[in-house]
Amino acid sequence: MAKKPIEKVSKKIAIQTLTLLTSSFGLVAALAWNEAIKEYVNTYIKPYFAHGSGVISMFIYAVGITIITVIITMQLNRVSRKIEK
């Protein structure tokens, strides 16, 4: 009888571990994209603004990332709903 609760706990631990690993890789990918986008902003956008206007380019970066994140989140929610059906 004790085997079933142990199996359930083992499955929960395995699922949680996989979730944490997936999240970790997602974080690493997000940080890599963050660096790539910051470099793009510094190279291609920042030169069009006056010297010392780093704040403006950072706001452009933040707004751009926010828009991209909203669009991707909406698409992922659509995919998730289709999978659930």
Protein Blocks (a to p, Z undefined) as FASTA:
>chain_A
ZZmmmmmmmmmmmmmmmmmmmmmmmmmmmmmmmmmmmmmmmmmmmmmpcehilmmmmmmm
mmmmmmmmmmmmmmmmmmmmmmmZZ
